Amino acid sequence: MRKYELIFIVRPDVSEGELEKLVAQMQGVVTGAGGTVEKVERMGKRRLAYRVRRHREGHYVLFVLTGGGETVKECERRLKVNDAVIKYITVRVDEELKRAEKLKAARAKRAAAHPKSKPGAAAPAIPAGAEAAAE
């Protein structure tokens, strides 16, 4: 199973009740297609970066879900035919999480191989003849 982030923007004139109904419907679509919804985050009404279908604002909703390709295809199909949704995007994040874990492990390995010097340790003394030779 792969992990995805699905974010969609709903028209600003949609009521809170209709928005809740849409979110519940999308959760049902994900579970019906064999996936699981890990997190639903309603980000509220925000200003869009540019005008989309004559709207300058929209309600942002983020889903973090796990599932296969069919789960994502069904979600996107449902979002595409829904008139309340003005824009959506799905991003696969499982490879990014793997990459982050790999970097974290490499940093831990490097830190274990090169322990930091003790704070407050005296700096090595410079021999008296070395100062004159450096000039």
Beta strands, then each sheet from edge to edge (+ up, - down):
strand 1: 2-10
strand 2: 36-52
strand 3: 55-67
strand 4: 85-92
sheet 1: 2+ 3- 1+ 4-
end
